[in-house]
Amino acid sequence: MSASENAASENTATTPLYSTDEAPVRALFGWNEAWYRGRYPDVAAACDQGGFADALRHFLTFGLREGRYPSAVAESNPIRYDALRRRKFMVGETPVPLDWPITGEPANTFVAKLVNGFFAKYLAGEMILDIGYKGTDPAAVPILPHAVGVDLDYPGYDGLHLPMAAETVDAVFASHVLEHILDYRTVIADWHRVLRLGGYIVCAVPHQFLYEKKRELPSRWNRLHHRFYTPARLLREFEESLPPNSYRVRLLCDNDLGYLYGIPPEHHAAGSYEIELVVEKIEPPAWTVD
């Protein structure tokens, strides 16, 4: 294993400070931004024209699957690079390939979260639910190979109540789902109900000021969005829905990785434009809050 692969491997053993930390990705591939732009003029042109925030965005979204090289070192040893590209990362007991065919918003940061240990930290259990994973794509796959995709066609699911017994699930993953649900209190409470102690809810929603780019409803881009979100609004919904001291917030952040701030409000946003929240279910103390 090379020094760069070693660095990435060591990082996955620690809890990442940010879910979108890309330092391990750069180390893993020996990333060279200037070389990639020079080697692939089409990428440089796309970046210069505002199509990508940087060349790494292109590599992680398209170049990796297309077989493009991240550096001169990688190109000089294609056999070794091909083996690196096909490497799988353990998430719990499940080996997950870098090219797992995830789509939609989660695809923007999938490789970063796989390499930096985010998935290994929060989605490593045996029973993982991916709520609303299909979106508008009937061919979509759940966030990880071992995750169970739950959508409106899942047996016994009515869009509010999960057909799982209490404390049988290790993690609930819900990306760009909550904004579509009117009764968020019932839904959040039911996500929490099915979690085992020590389990996680990983929830992402579109950011009001990055995605919607306006102060009041309706959404410019999706008329099925019932609410706009800031970090404070998202956290408040969880506080309204769950008993005090039944959970702890483990992560709350703006994810603007690769976001193109130059795109005006009348045009759809590009890059990551979401808020991420991770809460852990805990054993409530014997005392209660007055």
Backbone torsions as a table, in degrees:
resi	resn	phi	psi	omega
1	MET	NA	134.6	-178.5
2	SER	-74.8	169.7	178.5
3	ALA	-62.9	-37.3	179.9
4	SER	-67.6	-41.1	177.5
5	GLU	-66.0	-37.7	178.0
6	ASN	-60.4	-45.4	-179.4
7	ALA	-61.3	-43.4	179.2
8	ALA	-64.9	-42.0	-179.9
9	SER	-62.7	-41.6	179.4
10	GLU	-64.8	-35.7	-177.7
11	ASN	-66.5	-34.2	-178.0
12	THR	-66.9	-15.2	-179.7
13	ALA	-83.5	-7.8	-179.1
14	THR	-111.3	158.9	176.4
15	THR	-77.2	121.4	-177.9
16	PRO	-68.4	143.3	177.2
17	LEU	-68.7	-39.9	178.2
18	TYR	-124.1	143.3	-178.4
19	SER	-66.0	-22.6	-176.0
20	THR	-107.6	23.0	177.3
21	ASP	-61.7	118.0	-176.6
22	GLU	-103.2	1.9	178.8
23	ALA	-56.5	-43.2	177.4
24	PRO	-62.7	-32.6	178.4
25	VAL	-67.3	-46.0	178.6
26	ARG	-60.2	-41.2	180.0
27	ALA	-67.6	-42.3	-177.9
28	LEU	-58.9	-44.4	-175.1
29	PHE	-95.9	-1.0	-175.7
30	GLY	59.0	44.0	-169.4
31	TRP	-58.9	134.6	176.9
32	ASN	-131.3	99.1	-175.4
33	GLU	-59.4	-49.6	-176.9
34	ALA	-63.6	-41.3	-179.9
35	TRP	-64.6	-43.8	-178.0
36	TYR	-61.5	-44.0	178.2
37	ARG	-62.7	-41.5	179.5
38	GLY	-69.7	-36.7	-179.3
39	ARG	-71.4	-32.1	-176.6
40	TYR	-124.3	87.4	-177.8
41	PRO	-58.0	-28.8	178.9
42	ASP	-64.8	-34.9	178.3
43	VAL	-70.2	-44.1	178.9
44	ALA	-58.9	-42.5	179.7
45	ALA	-64.8	-42.2	179.9
46	ALA	-63.3	-40.1	177.8
47	CYS	-65.8	-44.0	-178.6
48	ASP	-65.4	-27.6	180.0
49	GLN	-89.9	3.8	176.8
50	GLY	88.9	11.9	-179.8
51	GLY	-76.1	-27.8	179.4
52	PHE	-138.7	145.6	177.8
53	ALA	-67.1	-33.3	176.8
54	ASP	-159.6	172.6	-176.6
55	ALA	-68.9	-28.6	177.8
56	LEU	-61.4	-34.4	176.8
57	ARG	-57.6	-45.1	179.7
58	HIS	-64.0	-44.9	-177.4
59	PHE	-60.0	-46.0	-176.6
60	LEU	-72.6	-29.7	-178.4
61	THR	-85.2	-40.7	-174.8
62	PHE	-127.5	-46.7	-170.0
63	GLY	-60.1	-38.4	-178.9
64	LEU	-61.2	-45.6	-179.4
65	ARG	-74.7	-25.4	178.9
66	GLU	-80.5	-9.5	179.9
67	GLY	85.8	16.4	177.6
68	ARG	-73.8	152.5	-176.6
69	TYR	-91.4	141.5	-179.8
70	PRO	-85.8	-10.8	-176.6
71	SER	-164.8	166.8	176.4
72	ALA	-64.7	-35.2	178.7
73	VAL	-61.8	-43.7	179.2
74	ALA	-64.5	-41.5	-179.4
75	GLU	-66.8	-29.9	-179.3
76	SER	-74.4	-14.6	179.6
77	ASN	-136.2	72.1	-173.4
78	PRO	-63.7	-30.7	-179.9
79	ILE	-66.1	-45.4	179.2
80	ARG	-66.9	-39.1	179.3
81	TYR	-65.6	-39.1	179.3
82	ASP	-62.5	-38.7	177.5
83	ALA	-65.4	-39.2	177.6
84	LEU	-64.1	-41.8	-178.2
85	ARG	-64.4	-28.9	-178.6
86	ARG	-94.1	4.2	-178.9
87	ARG	-62.9	145.4	177.2
88	LYS	-114.2	145.4	-179.4
89	PHE	-110.4	136.2	-178.6
90	MET	-79.7	125.6	171.4
91	VAL	-117.5	99.4	-168.8
92	GLY	65.5	-123.0	179.7
93	GLU	-97.4	6.1	-173.1
94	THR	-108.2	124.6	173.1
95	PRO	-78.3	128.1	-175.8
96	VAL	-119.5	123.3	180.0
97	PRO	-77.2	152.7	177.2
98	LEU	-62.3	-27.9	-177.2
99	ASP	-99.8	25.7	173.5
100	TRP	-52.5	127.8	-167.1
101	PRO	-78.2	54.8	178.2
102	ILE	-74.6	146.1	-178.9
103	THR	-128.0	178.1	178.5
104	GLY	72.9	-162.5	-176.1
105	GLU	-58.0	-38.6	-180.0
106	PRO	-59.8	-22.8	-179.2
107	ALA	-65.3	-26.0	-177.1
108	ASN	-61.8	-31.9	-176.0
109	THR	-125.9	15.1	-175.3
110	PHE	-60.3	-50.4	-177.0
111	VAL	-63.3	-42.1	179.2
112	ALA	-59.5	-45.0	-177.5
113	LYS	-71.8	-29.7	177.4
114	LEU	-71.2	-42.8	-175.4
115	VAL	-79.7	-36.7	-174.1
116	ASN	-84.6	-1.4	174.4
117	GLY	97.2	0.6	-179.9
118	PHE	-59.7	-50.5	179.9
119	PHE	-63.9	-41.1	-179.5
120	ALA	-64.0	-28.9	179.7
121	LYS	-78.9	-45.6	-168.3
122	TYR	-107.5	-20.0	-174.8
123	LEU	-125.0	34.9	-173.4
124	ALA	-94.0	-6.6	-177.2
125	GLY	-70.0	173.5	-178.8
126	GLU	-75.7	-31.5	-175.4
127	MET	-116.1	100.4	-179.3
128	ILE	-117.4	130.7	176.4
129	LEU	-106.4	134.7	172.5
130	ASP	-112.6	103.7	-173.9
131	ILE	-82.6	130.9	177.3
132	GLY	63.6	35.4	-171.2
133	TYR	-69.9	-24.1	-176.0
134	LYS	-74.3	-37.6	-174.0
135	GLY	58.7	-123.5	177.4
136	THR	-103.6	10.5	-176.7
137	ASP	-113.5	102.2	-178.0
138	PRO	-66.0	-16.1	180.0
139	ALA	-94.3	4.4	-176.6
140	ALA	-63.6	151.7	176.6
141	VAL	-112.0	156.8	175.9
142	PRO	-63.0	166.6	-172.7
143	ILE	-57.9	-32.7	179.4
144	LEU	-138.9	157.5	-176.7
145	PRO	-58.0	-32.0	-177.4
146	HIS	-92.3	0.1	-179.8
147	ALA	-79.6	148.5	176.9
148	VAL	-97.6	118.3	178.5
149	GLY	-77.9	126.6	179.8
150	VAL	-120.3	115.2	175.9
151	ASP	-130.5	-175.2	-173.0
152	LEU	-64.0	-16.4	177.9
153	ASP	-93.3	5.5	179.5
154	TYR	-74.2	132.1	-176.4
155	PRO	-55.0	126.0	175.7
156	GLY	84.6	-1.8	-179.0
157	TYR	-97.7	127.4	-178.1
158	ASP	-107.9	11.6	-179.1
159	GLY	91.0	-11.6	179.2
160	LEU	-124.2	-44.4	-174.2
161	HIS	-112.9	127.8	178.2
162	LEU	-80.6	141.9	-179.1
163	PRO	-85.5	37.7	178.7
164	MET	-114.4	147.9	177.3
165	ALA	-69.4	160.6	179.4
166	ALA	-62.0	141.3	174.0
167	GLU	55.9	47.2	177.3
168	THR	-121.4	0.3	-173.4
169	VAL	-118.4	140.0	-179.2
170	ASP	-87.8	-30.2	179.5
171	ALA	-160.1	146.9	173.9
172	VAL	-117.3	121.7	177.5
173	PHE	-109.5	127.4	-178.4
174	ALA	-140.6	106.1	-177.6
175	SER	-109.4	118.3	176.8
176	HIS	55.8	48.1	180.0
177	VAL	-118.6	-44.0	-169.6
178	LEU	-60.0	-33.7	-178.3
179	GLU	-66.9	-15.1	179.3
180	HIS	-90.5	-6.0	-171.3
181	ILE	-107.7	123.5	-180.0
182	LEU	-69.3	-49.3	-175.9
183	ASP	-90.5	73.2	-176.3
184	TYR	-68.3	-28.9	-179.7
185	ARG	-62.1	-46.1	179.6
186	THR	-63.3	-41.9	-177.0
187	VAL	-67.2	-48.6	-179.8
188	ILE	-62.3	-42.0	178.8
189	ALA	-62.4	-35.6	-179.1
190	ASP	-75.6	-36.0	172.8
191	TRP	-56.6	-44.3	-178.7
192	HIS	-67.6	-38.0	-179.1
193	ARG	-58.0	-44.2	-173.9
194	VAL	-78.2	-14.3	-177.9
195	LEU	-71.2	140.8	166.9
196	ARG	-74.0	157.7	173.1
197	LEU	-58.4	133.9	-176.4
198	GLY	87.8	-2.6	177.4
199	GLY	-82.0	166.6	-172.8
200	TYR	-124.3	144.8	163.4
201	ILE	-104.3	124.0	176.5
202	VAL	-113.4	109.3	-171.9
203	CYS	-123.3	129.4	175.4
204	ALA	-124.2	138.4	178.4
205	VAL	-135.8	155.6	177.9
206	PRO	-67.3	140.7	-178.3
207	HIS	-81.9	131.1	-178.4
208	GLN	-55.2	-41.9	-172.4
209	PHE	-94.6	-7.9	176.4
210	LEU	-104.3	-39.0	-178.6
211	TYR	-97.6	-58.6	-176.9
212	GLU	-68.8	-41.0	179.2
213	LYS	56.4	38.1	175.4
214	LYS	-156.0	165.2	-173.5
215	ARG	-91.2	-28.5	-173.2
216	GLU	-129.0	150.7	171.0
217	LEU	-61.2	155.5	6.0
218	PRO	-85.5	166.0	175.5
219	SER	-68.9	142.7	174.5
220	ARG	-68.7	-27.6	-166.1
221	TRP	-112.0	-19.3	179.8
222	ASN	-152.1	106.4	-177.0
223	ARG	-70.9	-5.0	177.2
224	LEU	-91.6	3.3	174.1
225	HIS	-79.6	118.9	-176.6
226	HIS	-89.6	-19.0	-178.5
227	ARG	-145.5	153.4	169.3
228	PHE	-98.6	148.5	-174.9
229	TYR	-122.7	136.3	160.5
230	THR	-115.3	168.8	176.2
231	PRO	-55.4	-39.2	-179.6
232	ALA	-64.4	-41.2	-179.4
233	ARG	-65.2	-43.7	179.9
234	LEU	-63.1	-45.4	179.5
235	LEU	-63.8	-38.1	180.0
236	ARG	-63.0	-37.3	179.2
237	GLU	-64.8	-38.0	176.9
238	PHE	-69.3	-38.9	178.4
239	GLU	-64.9	-35.0	178.1
240	GLU	-71.2	-28.6	-170.1
241	SER	-93.6	-23.0	-172.4
242	LEU	-119.1	145.6	177.7
243	PRO	-62.8	145.3	175.7
244	PRO	-57.1	143.0	177.1
245	ASN	62.4	23.9	170.7
246	SER	-102.8	-1.1	-178.3
247	TYR	-158.2	163.7	173.1
248	ARG	-134.5	142.0	176.0
249	VAL	-79.4	122.6	179.5
250	ARG	-104.2	-21.5	178.8
251	LEU	-158.3	135.1	171.5
252	LEU	-146.8	116.9	-176.5
253	CYS	-154.0	156.3	167.1
254	ASP	-80.9	128.5	174.6
255	ASN	-106.1	99.4	176.9
256	ASP	-116.2	30.4	-178.7
257	LEU	-60.1	121.1	179.3
258	GLY	71.6	14.0	-178.2
259	TYR	-70.0	137.4	180.0
260	LEU	-98.6	97.2	-176.8
261	TYR	-70.6	-13.7	-179.6
262	GLY	-78.8	-9.9	179.7
263	ILE	-78.2	124.0	-177.3
264	PRO	-74.1	166.3	-175.2
265	PRO	-58.0	-30.4	-177.2
266	GLU	-76.6	-3.2	176.6
267	HIS	-116.3	147.7	-178.1
268	HIS	-62.7	142.1	-179.7
269	ALA	-67.8	157.0	176.7
270	ALA	-133.6	149.4	-173.2
271	GLY	92.3	-162.0	177.9
272	SER	-89.8	136.9	-173.6
273	TYR	-144.1	52.0	-171.3
274	GLU	-134.9	170.3	172.3
275	ILE	-113.0	135.9	179.0
276	GLU	-116.6	133.6	178.0
277	LEU	-130.9	132.5	173.5
278	VAL	-123.8	124.0	175.1
279	VAL	-121.9	146.1	178.4
280	GLU	-110.0	134.3	175.9
281	LYS	-77.9	129.7	-178.5
282	ILE	-123.7	164.8	174.0
283	GLU	-75.6	118.7	179.4
284	PRO	-63.1	146.6	177.6
285	PRO	-69.9	169.1	-179.7
286	ALA	-68.6	-27.7	180.0
287	TRP	-88.6	162.4	179.4
288	THR	-120.9	162.4	178.5
289	VAL	-83.5	126.4	-178.5
290	ASP	-68.6	NA	NA
